[in-house]
Amino acid sequence: MMNFHPLDSGLARKSNLARKGIAYALQAPRTLDRLMSPSLRFAQQPPVIVNSIPKSGTHLMMQMARALPRTRYFGSFLAQSPSTSLRLRKQGEIDFHIDRIVPGEVIGAHLHYSDATHAALSRINALNIFIYRDPRDVVVSSLFYLRDAVSWNAISKAIRGMGSDEERLIAIINGVEAAGFPGLAERLAPYTGWKSADGVFAVSFEEARTNPQAVASRLADAYQARSPQTLDPDQRDRVMNAVSGGKSHTFRQGKVGNWVEHFTPPVQAAFDAQAGRLLEELGYV
């Protein structure tokens, strides 16, 4: 059983403001640790990067990753395009944030693939996890997130102001130009390079959701391969039993194949025209 963490409290799960405040307070010890950490510590305590396509099950893999031995969690999250500003970060900014990661840190991320980012994570011996999902289910999950869970950015305001879920789904697929929200293919395609990149632990949301213990066992193997420490049976059991739904402030239901209940013919047509090729790139055809 993992020790209690303030970011797992009921308040943090219910209030995004409280969550951000707690994570901000944790940055002081994180910064001090980074300043005092020699580079050799990364070989002994690999950081764990849980990188995902947005709405693809980040919290699921975060639970497994945080159960790995000698890991630490400060609530940091590294996004290529933060949801508050929607501004696309340049490579220099991504490199700056990667340089601030501390040994053993578990950090969530939505990072586009680039050779430079891949190399930067390799330099700190990071276990680089990439979780992806059927893009059709990403669309449906995005609908509920933007319609019901957030209200602070231009995208959610635009989506909430539409007259029907069919209209909202088509907008999520085609994009909302007035809100600076690109179409689905433009949003998701920059992530797909991680799926086949060397040394990346790539896993589908569907497998992690339906067979979490098998995924957790492989994850423990991947972590052990980067660390001089051998995981004992109790440590492996903690990783394999770490998953429980509802611990994330963004978690809703996490259904597999839920898109079939929501894709009307106009929505399907919009998806096929805008993003059908993503199914092949991610292995869903």
N, C-alpha and C positions, 0 to 999 in steps of 0.2 A: 504494500500500500504506500502510495506517495504521501509525503508530508503535506499538510495544508499550505496552500499558497494564497496570498491575498487576492490574486487575480482570478481565483476559482470561487471567490465568495459570491453569495447571492446578489449582493449589491453590484459587484463588478459585472455579473452576467446580465443584470437587468438594466443597468445604466451605463451607456457608452461614455458619458462624461466622467463618471466615477472610475471606469476602467482606464480611461486616458490619464486621469489624475494619479492613479496608483502606478501605472507604467512610467509616468514622468518622474515620480518619486524614486523609482528603482534605478533611474539612469545615473544617479550619483555613485552608488556602489559599483555599477557597471563600468563607468568611466575610470574610477580608481583602479579597478581590477585590470582594465586594459592597459593602463599606464604602467602597472607593476608586473605585467606578464611577459616573460621572455618568449621569444619565438619558439623555443624548444617545447614549450608547454602545449602547443597545438598538436605536436606529434603524440603526446601522451593523452590529451583530452580533445579529441576532434569536435569542433562545433557541428551542429546538425541543422541544416537549412531545409525547412519544409516549404518548398516552392510549389505553387499551383496556379492553374488557370482559375481566375475568380469564380466562386460558387461551384467548386469542384471537390469539396471535402477537406479543406485545410485542417479543420478542427479534429478530424478523425486521425490524421497522421500526426498532428501535434500531440495528441494523447499518447500515442505509441512512443514518439520521439522523447517526450518528457519523462517517460518511464525508464529510459536507458540509464545505466549507472554513470555517475559522475557528471551528469548534465545539470545545467542551471537555466532558469527562465526569468527574464527581466521584463517580459511583455513587449519587447521590441518587434516591429514589423517593418519590412522593407518592400515598398511598392514602387514599381516602375512609374506608375501614374497614381498618386495618392487620391483617394476618393473625395477629399475635401476641395482640392484645387483642380483635379483632372489634368494637371500639367505633366507632360512626359519628361521624366528626368533624363539628363544626359549621362553619358558613360562616366564622366569624371565624378558626378554626384554619387552614382552607384558604387564606384570604387572607394570613395570616401567613406560611405556607410559600411561597406564590407571591411574596411580597415579598422573599424570600431568594434567589430565582433570580438568577443572574448573567448578564450579556450573553454570548451564544454558548453557553450551557449546554444540553446535551442531557439531558433528565430523563424517566424513565419514570413513568407514572402510571396509577392506576385511579380516575378522578374522575367522580362523578355529574354530569350536566348541571344547571346552574343559570344563570340570567341573570347572577348576580353573579360566578360563576367564569369564565364566558365573557368578561365585561367586564374582569376582573382580568388575564386572559391577553392580551387585546387591548391593554391599557394598556402592557404591556412588549413589544409588537410580536412576540409569540411566534408562531412557525409551529406551529399547533395541529393535530396529526395525531390522527385517531381511527381505530383499527382494530377491526373487529368480525368476528364469525364465526357460522356456522350454530349456533344454540343447542344443537342435538342433539350436535354435535361438542364443544361446550363441556362438556356433561355427561360425555361419554366421557373427555375430557382431564382433567377434574376428578377422575374416578374414579382414574385412574392416578397423578395427582399426590397426592391425599389418601391413597391406599392404599399407595403405594410410595415417595414422595419426601419427605414431611414426617411428623413425629411429635410436634411440640411444642405443638399446640393441641388444644382439645377436639373440634373437628370431625374431625380426622384420627384421633384416638383412637377416636371413635365409629364412623367408617367402617371402620377396620381391625378393629374388634371384631365386625363383622357376618359372617354365615355364608356369603354368596355375593355375586358381583358383581351379580347381578340385584337383590338386596336393597340393595346399596350404590347402584346407579344410581337406584333408586326413591327412596332417601333423599336423594340429591343433588338430585333433581327436587322432591320434596315438602318438603325441609328437615328439620332435626333440632332440634326445639324445645328439648330438654334441653341442647344444645350452643350454643344461641343462633344457629342457622344457618337463616335464612329460606328459603322456597321459591324455586325458580328464577326465577319471574316477578318476585317482589319484589326479588331480587338484581340481575337484569339490566335491568328496565324503566327504572331511573333513568339508565342510560347512553344510551338510544336517542335522546335529544334532540340529541346531538352529530352524529348522522348528517346532519341537515338544517340545522344551525346555520350562520349566515353566516361565511364566511372559514375554515371548517374543512376540512382535507384529509382527507376520509373515504374509507377504502379497506377492502375486505373482505379477510380472511385468505386466502380462496380465490384472489383475484386476485394478491395479493402472493406467494403460494406457487407458483402455476402460471405467472405471467408477471412475475417480479420486475424484469426490466430495463425493462419498460414503466412499471411503478409507480415505479421509481427515477428514470426520466426525467421523469415528471410531478412527482415530489417535488423534483427539482432546479429545475424551472421555478417551482414554488411558493415555494421558498426564495429564488430569484433575484428574484422579484417583491417580496419583503419587504426585500431587502438592496440597497444601492447597488452592491454588487460584482457584476460579470458573471462567471459561471463559465466558465472556459476548457475546451477539450475534455478535457484531462487530469483536471480536477476532476470533470467530469461522468462520465468513465469510472470514477473511483474510487467514486462513488456507485452506478453501475450494476453494478459488480462486487464490491460489498461483502458480499453475502449468502453465508453458509456455515452449514450446519446444525450443531448441536451446541455452539455457543459459549455458550449460556446454561445456568445451573445448573438451570433449570426445563424445559429443552427435552427432549422425548422423541422423538417421530417427526414430529409436525406433519402428519399425514395429512388429506387432504380427503375428506369423506364416510365417515369411519371408523365413524360411528354405525350404519350398516346392518349391521355385523358384530356389534354388541353390543346393539341394541335388540330384546329379546324382546317378544311381544305385551303382557305386563303393564307393561313399561317404556314401550312406545309409548303405552299407554292412560294411564299416569300423566303422561306428557309432554303429551299432547293436552289432558287435563283441567287441568293446572297452567299450561302455558306455550305452548300452541299458537298463541296470538295473536302471540307474539314473532316467529314465522316471517314473518308478514305485515309487521310493523313494520320488520323488518330486511331485507325483500326476498327471502325464501327460498321464496315460493310464487308 
